[in-house]
Amino acid sequence: MHRFASRTRSALLAGAMIAAIGLAAGSPADASAPPGNGPVVVNSSGAAVTVWYAQTGNTFTAYASSSPDQVAWTTPVTLGQGVEPAAALSPGNVAVAVWHALSEPSSLGIDASARTPGGTWSAPVNVAPTGQAPRIGIDSAGDAVATWLSTSYGVQAATLPAGRSWSTPFSFGTITDATPAIAVAPNGSILVAWGPSDGYVQASLGSITGSWSTPVNISLKLYHMRGLRVTLNSSGQGSASWSSNDGVPQTVTLSNGVWSTP
């Protein structure tokens, strides 16, 4: 179990609160704006999912809401106890959410829930016993991939093939202060990057089957970075971008498994 640092607690206390709504969870609500204050994920058909967390006393709860058109939103559905929720939505409306699970004041690692098209969110399952800052992506078939930072094992990832169970977490290394980012192509190809790791941004390519390439350095030596983002398409073309500590943007590109010179 890991206890919150004081700066983490201060950040969590800033989480948005939601009001109780007198409708069944998941039913349509009369609202044109999404509830909560979390990011909105939109698929190619215009359907959307949003996730966020709220605090009541010493309890932090992750919520989700869905919309077929980004106008009418369902009332909030409780995903589980925790913070830092992230969600992905496939073109066929398969939704998957992950979050940093909590039982105040202890961390329980990474939890997840999935929702089939037109269905309800599943009961939470524990994907990893330690972890924070989860990220998630999904392919066109509804296969999902999550990555996060574990204070015990460094950057990890796990896959969720559609209709199946989460894989055992895969560890990319033992660096425990690197921030991960993920991109999942429509065909299920995966790019995970993180940094700084031993002074570099590193990356690995993978697949839904759980195979991963050996991590490679894709940056020059650096000690601080922020805003790491990655992209990947089904043709194997991708990119990674970030800003150095002085705010200078940097980008490298990926083509057929080979990274450009930073």
C-alpha positions in Angstrom: 0.0 0.0 0.0 1.2 3.5 -0.8 0.1 6.6 1.1 -0.5 9.9 -0.5 2.1 12.6 -0.4 0.8 16.0 0.8 1.1 17.5 -2.7 -1.0 14.7 -4.1 -3.6 15.2 -1.5 -3.8 18.9 -2.3 -4.3 18.1 -6.0 -7.1 15.6 -5.2 -8.9 18.1 -3.0 -9.3 20.3 -6.0 -11.3 17.6 -7.8 -14.8 18.6 -9.0 -17.9 17.7 -7.0 -21.1 16.5 -8.6 -24.6 16.9 -7.3 -27.0 14.1 -6.7 -29.4 13.7 -9.5 -32.8 12.2 -9.0 -32.7 9.8 -12.0 -31.5 6.2 -12.4 -27.8 6.0 -13.1 -27.2 5.8 -16.8 -30.5 7.2 -17.9 -30.7 10.2 -20.3 -30.4 13.6 -18.6 -31.6 16.9 -19.8 -28.3 18.5 -20.4 -26.4 19.7 -23.5 -23.0 19.9 -21.7 -21.3 16.8 -20.2 -21.4 16.4 -16.5 -18.3 16.6 -14.4 -15.1 18.3 -15.5 -13.2 15.5 -17.2 -12.0 15.0 -20.7 -14.6 14.0 -23.4 -13.6 11.1 -25.8 -15.5 11.2 -29.1 -15.5 8.4 -31.7 -16.0 8.5 -35.5 -19.8 8.3 -35.2 -20.0 11.3 -32.8 -20.8 9.3 -29.7 -18.9 10.3 -26.6 -17.8 9.2 -23.1 -16.5 11.4 -20.3 -15.0 10.4 -17.0 -14.0 12.4 -13.9 -13.7 12.0 -10.2 -15.3 13.8 -7.2 -14.6 13.9 -3.5 -17.0 13.5 -0.6 -15.3 13.7 2.8 -12.3 11.4 2.6 -13.7 9.3 -0.3 -12.8 9.9 -4.0 -15.1 8.4 -6.6 -14.7 8.0 -10.3 -17.7 8.5 -12.6 -18.7 8.1 -16.2 -21.3 9.5 -18.5 -22.2 8.7 -22.1 -23.8 10.5 -25.0 -24.9 9.3 -28.5 -24.6 12.8 -29.9 -22.6 15.0 -27.4 -25.9 16.7 -26.6 -28.0 14.3 -24.4 -25.8 12.9 -21.6 -26.6 10.0 -19.3 -26.6 10.7 -15.6 -23.4 9.8 -13.8 -22.5 6.2 -13.3 -20.2 5.2 -10.4 -17.1 3.4 -11.7 -15.4 2.9 -8.4 -13.3 4.6 -5.8 -10.3 6.5 -7.1 -8.9 9.4 -9.1 -7.2 10.1 -12.4 -9.8 8.3 -14.6 -9.2 7.9 -18.3 -11.4 6.4 -21.0 -11.3 5.2 -24.6 -14.2 4.7 -27.0 -14.1 2.4 -30.1 -15.9 3.2 -33.4 -18.4 0.5 -32.5 -19.1 2.2 -29.1 -17.1 -0.2 -26.9 -16.0 1.9 -23.9 -13.2 1.1 -21.4 -12.2 3.2 -18.4 -9.2 3.0 -16.1 -8.4 4.9 -12.9 -6.0 5.1 -10.0 -7.9 3.0 -7.3 -8.1 4.3 -3.8 -9.2 3.2 -0.3 -8.3 6.4 1.5 -5.5 6.9 2.4 -4.0 4.0 0.5 -3.5 3.3 -3.2 -4.9 0.1 -4.6 -3.2 0.3 -8.0 -5.1 0.4 -11.3 -8.8 -0.5 -11.7 -10.8 -0.8 -14.9 -14.4 -1.1 -16.1 -15.7 -1.9 -19.6 -19.0 -1.2 -21.3 -20.4 -3.0 -24.4 -22.4 -1.0 -27.0 -25.7 -0.2 -25.4 -24.8 -2.0 -22.2 -23.8 -1.0 -18.7 -20.4 -0.5 -17.1 -19.0 -3.7 -15.6 -18.0 -4.1 -12.0 -14.4 -2.8 -11.5 -11.5 -5.2 -11.8 -8.0 -4.7 -10.5 -5.5 -4.6 -13.4 -2.4 -3.9 -11.3 -1.8 -3.8 -7.6 0.3 -0.6 -7.8 0.1 2.3 -10.3 -0.9 5.8 -11.0 -1.4 8.2 -13.9 -3.1 5.6 -16.1 -3.6 6.2 -19.9 -5.7 4.1 -22.3 -6.3 3.5 -26.0 -8.6 1.3 -28.0 -8.6 -0.1 -31.6 -11.4 -0.4 -34.1 -12.3 -3.9 -32.9 -12.7 -2.7 -29.3 -9.4 -4.1 -28.0 -8.0 -1.8 -25.3 -4.5 -1.1 -23.9 -3.7 0.7 -20.7 -0.4 2.0 -19.5 0.6 3.6 -16.1 3.4 4.3 -13.8 4.0 1.9 -10.9 6.1 3.0 -8.0 7.3 -0.6 -7.7 7.8 -1.7 -11.3 8.2 1.4 -13.4 6.1 2.0 -16.5 3.8 -0.9 -17.2 1.1 -1.9 -19.7 -1.7 -4.4 -20.0 -4.1 -5.4 -22.8 -7.8 -6.2 -22.9 -8.9 -8.1 -26.0 -12.5 -7.4 -26.7 -14.8 -9.7 -24.7 -11.9 -11.2 -22.7 -9.9 -10.4 -19.5 -7.0 -8.1 -18.8 -3.5 -9.5 -19.4 -0.8 -9.7 -16.8 1.0 -6.3 -16.6 4.1 -6.0 -18.7 7.0 -3.9 -17.2 9.2 -1.8 -19.6 11.8 -1.1 -16.9 12.4 -0.1 -13.3 12.4 3.7 -13.7 9.7 4.9 -11.3 9.5 8.6 -12.1 8.7 8.5 -15.8 5.4 9.7 -17.3 3.8 7.4 -19.9 1.8 8.1 -23.1 0.0 5.7 -25.4 -1.4 5.6 -28.9 -3.4 2.7 -30.4 -3.8 2.4 -34.2 -7.1 1.2 -35.6 -5.5 -2.2 -36.5 -4.4 -2.8 -32.9 -0.7 -1.7 -33.2 0.4 0.1 -30.0 3.0 2.8 -29.2 3.9 3.5 -25.6 6.5 6.2 -24.7 7.7 7.5 -21.4 10.3 9.8 -20.0 12.6 10.9 -18.8 14.0 7.5 -18.2 17.7 7.5 -17.4 17.7 11.0 -19.0 15.9 10.0 -22.2 12.4 9.7 -23.7 12.0 6.0 -24.5 9.5 4.1 -26.6 8.2 0.5 -27.3 5.9 -0.9 -30.0 3.4 -3.6 -29.1 0.3 -5.5 -30.1 -2.9 -6.6 -28.5 -1.4 -10.1 -28.1 0.9 -8.6 -25.5 4.2 -8.7 -27.5 6.5 -5.7 -27.0 9.7 -4.5 -28.6 12.8 -3.6 -26.7 12.6 0.0 -25.5 14.7 2.5 -27.4 15.9 6.0 -26.7 14.1 8.5 -29.0 15.5 11.8 -27.6 18.7 13.4 -26.8 19.9 13.4 -23.2 17.4 15.5 -21.1 16.6 15.8 -17.4 13.1 17.4 -17.5 10.3 17.2 -20.0 6.5 17.7 -20.1 3.5 17.2 -22.3 4.5 13.9 -23.9 2.2 12.9 -26.7 2.3 10.1 -29.2 0.5 9.1 -32.4 0.3 6.0 -34.5 -1.6 4.8 -37.6 -2.2 1.4 -39.1 0.6 1.9 -41.6 3.2 2.1 -38.9 3.6 5.9 -39.1 3.8 7.6 -35.8 5.3 10.4 -33.8 6.3 11.5 -30.3 6.4 15.1 -29.1 7.2 16.9 -25.9 8.5 20.1 -24.5 11.8 20.5 -22.7 12.0 22.2 -19.4 12.6 25.5 -21.0 9.4 25.1 -23.1 11.1 24.2 -26.5 8.9 21.8 -28.4 10.5 18.7 -29.8 9.1 16.0 -32.2 10.5 12.8 -33.6 8.7 10.6 -36.2 8.3 6.8 -36.6 8.3 5.0 -40.0 8.2 1.3 -40.3 9.7 0.7 -36.9 12.5 3.3 -37.3 12.6 6.6 -35.4 14.0 9.8 -36.9 17.1 11.3 -35.4 16.2 13.6 -32.5 
